[in-house]
Amino acid sequence: MAAPTWSQSEDEGVSSQDEQETNSREHSEGSESALHDALYLKMTELVEFLLPKYREKQPTTKAEMLSKVIKEYEDQFPEIFSLASEFMQLLFGIDVEEVDPSSHTYALVTTLGLTYQQVPNSDPARYQFLWGPRAHAETTKLKVRETFLRDYRKDPSYVPYLSEEATSDEEEGA
């Protein structure tokens, strides 16, 4: 059987089509990555908004979160809110619970025995989380680190202090 013969123009057409498909795929992957990055940024902004609410024991509403944090990403609110809630629970041991479904009001409550306190003599004020006995019994810093890195696709070098502390705690059997 003779191999099919291709003219130069047919080769160029195939090559051009392959390049268009590759460029389209790369653009799609780039768009997905950009959207993921934007959602991750909004999730971290929402966590930063919620932490003072937790510290001050103030409830918040969906409307407040949308107007002060989410803004133009309103269509992605369920995904951003879900990520932020999971992050708050896994990293800080704080659950975001809906206390009034009719007004979409949420309260932030401790679940892992963590306490949140101001670092003494810090100016400006800084805060730290202290792991209580319940937190140590229910999870480890290494598990929190692994979840954080897995869910948010970050290299361990992105959070070196967390990596070093979690590893040393695991080696000590904490």
C-alpha positions as CSV (number, residue, x, y, z in Angstrom):
1,M,0.0,0.0,0.0
2,A,1.3,3.4,-0.9
3,A,1.5,6.0,1.8
4,P,-0.8,9.0,1.2
5,T,0.8,12.0,-0.3
6,W,0.4,15.3,1.4
7,S,0.9,18.6,-0.3
8,Q,2.6,21.4,1.5
9,S,-0.6,23.4,1.8
10,E,-2.4,20.4,3.5
11,D,0.5,20.1,6.0
12,E,0.3,23.8,6.7
13,G,-3.5,23.5,7.3
14,V,-3.0,20.6,9.7
15,S,-0.2,22.4,11.5
16,S,-2.3,25.5,11.7
17,Q,-5.2,23.6,13.1
18,D,-3.0,21.9,15.7
19,E,-1.6,25.3,16.8
20,Q,-5.1,26.7,17.1
21,E,-6.2,23.8,19.2
22,T,-3.1,24.0,21.4
23,N,-3.5,27.8,21.8
24,S,-7.2,27.3,22.6
25,R,-6.4,24.7,25.2
26,E,-3.6,26.8,26.8
27,H,-6.0,29.8,26.8
28,S,-8.7,27.7,28.5
29,E,-6.2,26.4,31.1
30,G,-4.9,29.9,31.7
31,S,-8.5,31.2,32.1
32,E,-9.2,28.4,34.6
33,S,-6.0,29.2,36.5
34,A,-6.8,32.9,36.5
35,L,-10.3,32.2,37.8
36,H,-8.9,29.8,40.5
37,D,-6.5,32.5,41.6
38,A,-9.3,35.1,41.7
39,L,-11.5,32.8,43.8
40,Y,-8.6,32.0,46.1
41,L,-7.9,35.7,46.6
42,K,-11.6,36.3,47.4
43,M,-11.6,33.3,49.7
44,T,-8.6,34.7,51.7
45,E,-10.3,38.2,51.8
46,L,-13.4,36.6,53.2
47,V,-11.4,34.7,55.8
48,E,-9.7,38.1,56.7
49,F,-13.2,39.6,57.0
50,L,-14.6,36.8,59.2
51,L,-11.7,36.5,61.7
52,P,-12.4,39.8,63.4
53,K,-16.1,38.9,63.4
54,Y,-15.1,35.7,65.3
55,R,-12.8,37.6,67.7
56,E,-15.6,40.2,68.5
57,K,-18.3,37.5,68.6
58,Q,-20.3,39.3,66.0
59,P,-22.6,37.6,63.5
60,T,-22.5,38.4,59.8
61,T,-24.9,38.1,56.9
62,K,-24.6,37.0,53.4
63,A,-25.5,40.5,52.2
64,E,-22.7,42.0,54.3
65,M,-20.2,39.5,52.9
66,L,-21.3,40.2,49.3
67,S,-21.2,44.0,49.7
68,K,-17.9,44.2,51.6
69,V,-15.8,41.3,50.2
70,I,-17.3,39.3,47.3
71,K,-18.6,42.3,45.2
72,E,-18.3,41.4,41.5
73,Y,-17.9,37.7,42.2
74,E,-21.5,37.3,43.5
75,D,-22.2,34.4,41.1
76,Q,-19.3,32.5,42.6
77,F,-20.4,33.3,46.2
78,P,-21.4,29.6,47.1
79,E,-17.9,28.3,46.0
80,I,-16.0,31.2,47.7
81,F,-18.1,30.8,50.9
82,S,-17.6,27.1,50.9
83,L,-13.9,27.4,50.5
84,A,-13.6,30.0,53.2
85,S,-15.8,28.0,55.6
86,E,-13.6,24.9,55.0
87,F,-10.5,26.9,55.4
88,M,-11.7,28.5,58.7
89,Q,-12.7,25.0,60.0
90,L,-9.5,23.3,59.0
91,L,-6.9,25.9,59.8
92,F,-8.5,27.8,62.7
93,G,-11.1,25.3,64.1
94,I,-13.9,27.8,63.5
95,D,-17.2,26.7,62.1
96,V,-19.3,29.2,60.1
97,E,-22.9,28.3,61.1
98,E,-26.1,29.7,59.6
99,V,-28.2,30.8,62.6
100,D,-31.0,32.5,60.8
101,P,-31.8,31.1,57.4
102,S,-34.4,33.7,56.6
103,S,-31.8,36.6,56.8
104,H,-28.8,34.4,55.9
105,T,-27.1,35.3,59.2
106,Y,-24.0,33.4,60.2
107,A,-22.2,33.0,63.6
108,L,-18.6,31.8,64.0
109,V,-18.1,29.2,66.7
110,T,-15.0,27.4,67.9
111,T,-14.9,23.6,67.2
112,L,-11.3,22.5,67.9
113,G,-10.5,24.1,71.2
114,L,-8.4,26.8,69.7
115,T,-8.1,30.2,71.5
116,Y,-7.5,33.4,69.7
117,Q,-5.6,36.1,71.7
118,Q,-3.6,39.2,71.2
119,V,0.2,38.7,71.3
120,P,1.4,40.6,74.4
121,N,3.1,43.9,73.8
122,S,2.4,43.9,70.1
123,D,2.0,47.2,68.4
124,P,0.2,47.2,66.1
125,A,-1.9,44.5,67.6
126,R,-1.2,40.9,66.3
127,Y,-3.1,37.8,67.2
128,Q,-2.2,34.2,67.6
129,F,-4.1,30.9,67.8
130,L,-3.2,28.6,70.7
131,W,-3.9,24.9,70.3
132,G,-5.8,23.5,73.2
133,P,-6.0,19.8,74.3
134,R,-9.1,19.2,72.1
135,A,-7.4,20.5,69.0
136,H,-4.4,18.3,69.6
137,A,-6.7,15.3,70.1
138,E,-8.7,15.9,66.9
139,T,-6.0,16.9,64.4
140,T,-2.4,17.7,63.9
141,K,-0.6,20.7,62.4
142,L,0.8,18.4,59.7
143,K,-2.7,17.4,58.6
144,V,-3.8,21.0,58.5
145,R,-0.7,21.8,56.4
146,E,-1.3,19.0,54.0
147,T,-4.9,19.9,53.5
148,F,-4.0,23.6,53.0
149,L,-1.4,22.7,50.4
150,R,-3.5,20.1,48.7
151,D,-6.6,22.3,48.4
152,Y,-4.8,25.4,47.4
153,R,-2.0,23.9,45.2
154,K,0.8,25.6,47.0
155,D,4.4,24.4,47.2
156,P,5.5,23.7,50.8
157,S,8.1,26.4,50.5
158,Y,5.1,28.9,50.2
159,V,4.5,28.5,54.0
160,P,8.0,27.5,55.4
161,Y,7.1,28.3,59.0
162,L,4.1,26.1,58.9
163,S,6.1,23.3,57.2
164,E,8.9,23.5,59.8
165,E,6.6,23.7,62.8
166,A,4.3,20.9,61.6
167,T,7.2,18.6,60.8
168,S,8.9,19.2,64.1
169,D,5.6,18.6,66.0
170,E,5.1,15.3,64.2
171,E,8.7,14.2,65.0
172,E,8.1,15.0,68.7
173,G,4.8,13.1,68.6
174,A,2.6,16.1,69.3
